[in-house]
Amino acid sequence: MIYDVAIIGGGPAGLAAGLYAARAKLSTIIIEKGADGGQIATTDEVENYPGAMEDATGPKLVARMLEQAKTFGASRVSDEITEVDFSDKIKVLKSAKEEYKARAVIIATGAVPRLIGAPGEKELTGRGVSYCATCDAAFFQDLEVYVMGGGDTAVEEAIYLTKFAKKVTIIHRRDELRAAKSIQEKAFKNEKIEFMWDTVITEIKGDGMLESFVVKNLKTEEEREIFPDEEDGAFGIFVFIGYLPATELFKDIIHMERDYIVTDENMKTNIPGVFAAGDNRVKSLRQVVTATSDGAIAAVQAEKYIEDNF
Ligand SMILES: Cc1cc2nc3c(=O)[nH]c(=O)nc-3n(C[C@H](O)[C@H](O)[C@H](O)COP(=O)(O)OP(=O)(O)OC[C@H]3O[C@@H](n4cnc5c(N)ncnc54)[C@H](O)[C@@H]3O)c2cc1C
């Protein structure tokens, strides 16, 4: 069978694209390699997606998105695309077990934040450990937070976090920041920001919620455990040590900048009929609201492309 639209990835961008494409009566397949919903399915709190209130956990939100896409006829399969062939008008997506053919392809493979790799980190993600200040800063109102990283994003996000947190400590593995000088100056001037140099986090502890973490000074090898202020009883760790877009598959095929897919405002890539949507593309804000918006635009543009070319 040749689908009208094949969507790689079933996160918010892919599910929104699936909804719009299927509702436009295009035969649509969403191919997802893991659990439905992508990154947002890993968090219990989503306060900033319009209309999502207290009851909107990540898994609930994406379950509704998937249901909605399926209601209009999109099909969803569990599979990992490992190879693509975009050289002909009919695009081919290959997995270990299957070959999918489509008139248009929407790449919605997302991205993943780079982890510290410390024991306890994965278990406590969304439970005191965060990778997104825009998403989670408000949960740390008047509490202490620790920011891991020393690049532009880490320092900018640390400055942003001072609007909420009572104190922000930047933990950096070197003895100077990598961030641009202008950003550094702002951080040094900010009275709420402190620094812990030459230091890494080696373990994160907590039973269902972050309770403490261990840091190691790389010069002295000294290790110590950090606990929240007794009165507060809680604190947070924000990790900003890079982001890994899931775009490896498209290297040398699709135009990219620093591993992110370049599109125009209509989500078109350099290949006619191939669109990209969500966190995997060059953009200024990586959130559910922008991922779903990208997905909708990509699907509408895919519909136009098919009308004009088939
Ligand atoms: C812990 C956490 C909390 C967050 N909180 C918020 C929040 O409160 N509010 C907010 O707006 N945003 C939040 N975000 C950001 C938000 O989750 C992302 O911006 C959004 O999920 C991006 O959607 P996406 O569809 O582009 O990508 P993703 O969510 O990354 O989904 C991509 C999907 O593609 C699949 N995939 C990748 N490669 C392949 C392949 N080769 N074959 C098949 N499938 C593939 C992946 O398995 C994944 O499911 C949070 C992120 C994290 C990590």
The ligand as an SDF file (V2000), in Angstrom:
LIG
                    3D

 53 58  0  0  0  0  0  0  0  0999 V2000
   10.8430   15.8140   31.3700 C   0  0  0  0  0  0  0  0  0  0  0  0
   10.2680   16.7610   30.3460 C   0  0  0  0  0  0  0  0  0  0  0  0
    9.2630   17.6370   30.7200 C   0  0  0  0  0  0  0  0  0  0  0  0
    8.7150   18.5020   29.7870 C   0  0  0  0  0  0  0  0  0  0  0  0
    7.6990   19.3240   30.1880 N   0  0  0  0  0  0  0  0  0  0  0  0
    7.0960   20.1160   29.2850 C   0  0  0  0  0  0  0  0  0  0  0  0
    5.9970   20.9420   29.6670 C   0  0  0  0  0  0  0  0  0  0  0  0
    5.5890   20.9620   30.8290 O   0  0  0  0  0  0  0  0  0  0  0  0
    5.4130   21.6710   28.6950 N   0  0  0  0  0  0  0  0  0  0  0  0
    5.8430   21.6680   27.3900 C   0  0  0  0  0  0  0  0  0  0  0  0
    5.2270   22.3340   26.5560 O   0  0  0  0  0  0  0  0  0  0  0  0
    6.8840   20.9160   27.0060 N   0  0  0  0  0  0  0  0  0  0  0  0
    7.5360   20.1520   27.9250 C   0  0  0  0  0  0  0  0  0  0  0  0
    8.6060   19.3860   27.5480 N   0  0  0  0  0  0  0  0  0  0  0  0
    9.0770   19.4920   26.1450 C   0  0  0  0  0  0  0  0  0  0  0  0
    8.1550   18.6610   25.2300 C   0  0  0  0  0  0  0  0  0  0  0  0
    8.0030   17.3680   25.7740 O   0  0  0  0  0  0  0  0  0  0  0  0
    8.7310   18.6020   23.8240 C   0  0  0  0  0  0  0  0  0  0  0  0
    8.9010   19.8930   23.3220 O   0  0  0  0  0  0  0  0  0  0  0  0
    7.7930   17.8270   22.8830 C   0  0  0  0  0  0  0  0  0  0  0  0
    7.5650   16.5240   23.3790 O   0  0  0  0  0  0  0  0  0  0  0  0
    8.3760   17.7340   21.4820 C   0  0  0  0  0  0  0  0  0  0  0  0
    7.5440   16.9370   20.7050 O   0  0  0  0  0  0  0  0  0  0  0  0
    8.0590   16.1800   19.3910 P   0  0  0  0  0  0  0  0  0  0  0  0
    6.8940   15.4050   18.9010 O   0  0  0  0  0  0  0  0  0  0  0  0
    8.7240   17.1350   18.5090 O   0  0  0  0  0  0  0  0  0  0  0  0
    9.2160   15.2110   19.8850 O   0  0  0  0  0  0  0  0  0  0  0  0
    9.2790   14.0390   20.9630 P   0  0  0  0  0  0  0  0  0  0  0  0
    8.3630   14.3020   22.0870 O   0  0  0  0  0  0  0  0  0  0  0  0
   10.7270   13.8850   21.2450 O   0  0  0  0  0  0  0  0  0  0  0  0
    8.7330   12.7660   20.1790 O   0  0  0  0  0  0  0  0  0  0  0  0
    9.4630   12.1730   19.1440 C   0  0  0  0  0  0  0  0  0  0  0  0
    9.0390   10.7320   19.0000 C   0  0  0  0  0  0  0  0  0  0  0  0
    9.6390   10.1770   17.8410 O   0  0  0  0  0  0  0  0  0  0  0  0
   10.0080    8.8310   18.1100 C   0  0  0  0  0  0  0  0  0  0  0  0
   11.0790    8.4670   17.1820 N   0  0  0  0  0  0  0  0  0  0  0  0
   12.3280    9.0180   17.0850 C   0  0  0  0  0  0  0  0  0  0  0  0
   13.0320    8.4080   16.1080 N   0  0  0  0  0  0  0  0  0  0  0  0
   12.2240    7.4510   15.5730 C   0  0  0  0  0  0  0  0  0  0  0  0
   12.4050    6.4770   14.5280 C   0  0  0  0  0  0  0  0  0  0  0  0
   13.5450    6.3760   13.8450 N   0  0  0  0  0  0  0  0  0  0  0  0
   11.3720    5.6380   14.2360 N   0  0  0  0  0  0  0  0  0  0  0  0
   10.2060    5.7250   14.9240 C   0  0  0  0  0  0  0  0  0  0  0  0
    9.9900    6.6200   15.9390 N   0  0  0  0  0  0  0  0  0  0  0  0
   10.9790    7.4820   16.2550 C   0  0  0  0  0  0  0  0  0  0  0  0
   10.4740    8.8830   19.5700 C   0  0  0  0  0  0  0  0  0  0  0  0
   10.4060    7.5900   20.1630 O   0  0  0  0  0  0  0  0  0  0  0  0
    9.4740    9.8620   20.1800 C   0  0  0  0  0  0  0  0  0  0  0  0
    8.3510    9.2140   20.7320 O   0  0  0  0  0  0  0  0  0  0  0  0
    9.1860   18.5070   28.4460 C   0  0  0  0  0  0  0  0  0  0  0  0
   10.2190   17.6380   28.0680 C   0  0  0  0  0  0  0  0  0  0  0  0
   10.7670   16.7790   29.0030 C   0  0  0  0  0  0  0  0  0  0  0  0
   11.8710   15.8280   28.5960 C   0  0  0  0  0  0  0  0  0  0  0  0
  1  2  1  0
  2  3  1  0
  2 52  2  0
  3  4  2  0
  4  5  1  0
  4 50  1  0
  5  6  2  0
  6  7  1  0
  6 13  1  0
  7  8  2  0
  7  9  1  0
  9 10  1  0
 10 11  2  0
 10 12  1  0
 12 13  2  0
 13 14  1  0
 14 15  1  0
 14 50  1  0
 15 16  1  0
 16 17  1  0
 16 18  1  0
 18 19  1  0
 18 20  1  0
 20 21  1  0
 20 22  1  0
 22 23  1  0
 23 24  1  0
 24 25  2  0
 24 26  1  0
 24 27  1  0
 27 28  1  0
 28 29  2  0
 28 30  1  0
 28 31  1  0
 31 32  1  0
 32 33  1  0
 33 34  1  0
 33 48  1  0
 34 35  1  0
 35 36  1  0
 35 46  1  0
 36 37  1  0
 36 45  1  0
 37 38  2  0
 38 39  1  0
 39 40  1  0
 39 45  2  0
 40 41  1  0
 40 42  2  0
 42 43  1  0
 43 44  2  0
 44 45  1  0
 46 47  1  0
 46 48  1  0
 48 49  1  0
 50 51  2  0
 51 52  1  0
 52 53  1  0
M  END
$$$$
